[in-house]
Amino acid sequence: MYVIKTKAKDYAIPINDILFFESRNKKVFLNTISQELGFYESLDAVMSKLNDDFIRVHKGFIVNIEKIASIDFRSNIITLNNQMILPLSRTYKSTVKDKMNERGVL
């Protein structure tokens, strides 16, 4: 479970339900298929709480590896199982390639 605490409510989201985290407008947004929850934290702090199923793919995105359908390294695009498209930055490209090869996904 990934726990988010806000002023109004606490949320416990099953790790397997998380598609990705996105940083925008000074907040982090946790995205699942059915919802998006915003909270105040840095992506580095989020990353430190996650297991090896998550990888940083961009300065503004952390993705659940299990939810990746394909990666186009030429166009720097990641397509998730739900057809959502996320950017892959040049900074994280080699790390993503290595991690995917490690897992036997590529």
N, C-alpha and C positions, 0 to 999 in steps of 0.2 A: 504494500500500500504506500502511496505517496500522499502525505498529509499537507494540506494547505490551510493556514490559519488566516482568516480575515477578521475585520472588526465585527462583521455581522454573523459569521458562521464559520465552523471548521468543516473541512471536506476531507474524506479519505477516499482516494481514487485508486483502484487496483492498477498495479504497474502494467499489466497486460492490456489494459484499455487505453493507455496513453499512446497517441500517435507521435506527437512532438511537442516541444516547448519553443515558444517564440518570444523574443525580447522586442518590445516596441512601446513607445510613449512612456518610458521610464518604468514599465511594468514587465512582468513575465506572464505569458499566457500559456496555460496547459490546455492542450487540445486533444479531445477524444472524438470518436465518430459523432457523438450526440451533443457535445457541449464544449464550451471554451470558458475557462476560469482564469481571471486575472488576479495577480497578487504582486506584492512588492518584494523582490529578491533579485539577486544577480544570477546570471546563467552559470557562473562559476560555482556559486553556492548550491544551485540546483544540481549541477553535474556531480558535485561531491557526495550527494545523497543517493545517487542512482547506481544501479548495477551495470555490468558489462553489456547489457542489451541496448545501451544508449551510447550515442556517439555525437560529438560536436561536428557539424558539417558546415558551419558558417558562423560569423560572429554573433548572429542573431537567432541561430537555430540549433537545437539538440533534437535528434531523431531516434526513435525506437527502431533498431535494426530489424526486428521481427516484422515491422510494418512496411518495409521497403520492398516495392515490386521490381523496380529497376533503377539503374544509375547510368546516365549518359555522361561519361567523362569528357567527351568532346564538347558538349554544350553546357556542361556543369549544371546538370539538372537531375534531381532525385524525384522519382515518381513513387508515391505510396500506394498501398493496396486499394485505397478508396479513390484512386486517380488524382489525388491532390498532388500538385507539383511544387517542390521546394528548391531553393538555390543551393548549389555546392560551390563554396569559395575555393579559389586556388590555394589559399593558406592551408585548408584542411584536406585537400584532395588526396595527397599521398597517405595521410593517416587513415582516411576512409578506405582507400584501396587496400592498404595493409590489413586493416581490421576485417574487411570483407573476405580477403584471401585467407586470413587466419581461420575464419569460420567456415571456409569452403563454400561461400556463397557466390563468389565470382569464378 
